[in-house]
Amino acid sequence: MTNPTELHYAPSHEWVKLDGDIATIGVTKFAVEQLTEPTFLELAKRGKSVKAADEIGVIESVKSTSSIYAPVPGEVVEVNQAALENLALVNEDPFGAGWLVKLKLAPGASFDHLMNATQYNAQIAGH
């Protein structure tokens, strides 16, 4: 699976899709593959305000536990209940049905620190 070119990527393997002032956030296929089989997912609650790099969740697998970070600042306005109830969505469709949270962007939120798909592909090429 290739990384969609319309998304922005954080070095910590989260992706961001912008739709006006709403940022949909998930973890990349690469991140899911590193975890192998996810067994537990916990996400920030609606209404939580976060800064870029704040933890917005935790995903566990039989191999390890990984934090999920907010790539951009904002307020959690939606959590993917379907992914919480069925972790297979994150594993099988990380860029679609397996999204994790939606943030209402903080005023003046910047995306300058995020990578495009080409830059992210270069980052993961060495793994």
N, C-alpha and C positions, 0 to 999 in steps of 0.2 A: 504494500500500500504506500503510495506516495503521499507526501505532505501537501495538503491543498495550498495553492499559491495565493488565494485570497485571504489567508489567515496571517496573523502576527504570532511570533513565537518567543517564549522566554527561555533563557539558558537553562532553567530548571525544568524544562520539558512540558510547560503548559502552553496551550494555544488560546488565542483571543480572536473572536469574530465580532466586528463592529456593526451595529445597526442603529444609526442615530446616536443617542446617548446611552445605549445599552450595549454592554460587552458580555458576550457569551464566552464562558471559559471551560476548558476541558483539559485532559492530559493527552499527549501525543501517543500514537501507535508505538513509537520507540519506547516510551516510558512504560506502557502496558506490557510490551514484550520483555522488558528488563525485570518486571515484577513476576512474570509468568501468570499464574492463576490468582487474580484478586479474590480475597476471602472476606474482606470487611471494608466498608467505606463510611466515613463520617464527614459531614459537610457543615460549614458555618450556617447559622440560622438566619432567616429573613430579618432584615432590619439592621444587621451588623455592619458597621462602617469599618472599612479596611484601607490601609495604605498599601502602595505597591510593595511587594515582598512580605506582607503579612500572611500568616498561615490561614488558609480558608478551608482546609480539610486534611484528612489523613486517609491513606489507602494502604491496606495490609494485604500481604500474600503469604503463601507458605514459605517464601524465601526471605521477605523483608517487610519493613514498614517505611513508608515514604510520606513526607509532608507534601501538601499541595499548596502552592503560594499564589496570591493574587498578583498577576502581572501588571495590573493597573489599579489606581485608587478608586474607591466608590463604595456604594452601599448594596448589600445583597438584597435583591428584589425577588429572586426566584431560585429555588433549589430543585434539582431534577429528582423528584420523588421516585420515578420509575427506575432510575439508576441505583438509588438506595435500596430498592426492593429487589432488583435483579442486576447483580454485578456483571452478568454476562454482557449487558449492553455496553459497558465501558470497554470490555475486552473485544467484543465483536465489531463495534461501531463507534470508536472513540471520537471521531470527527462529526458524528451525526447524533443518533439517539443516545449516545453515551456522554453527552455534555454534562457538566457538573453544576455550575452556578451561573446566574446572570447578575451582573452588577450595573447599577445606574452610575455612570461615570461621575466622578467628582469634578467640579468646575476646573477647567484648565488642565485636565489630565493629559499627560504626554505619552506618546508611543515611541519616542525617539530611541529609547533603550531596547526596544524589541527588535527581533530579527525577522526578515522575510524568509520564505521557504528555502531559497537558495542558500542563505546564510546558515539557517538551521540545519539543512542537509550537510553542509560542510562541517558543522560542529559534531554531528553524530557519526560522520563518516569514519572517524578514528576509533569507534567502539566496536 
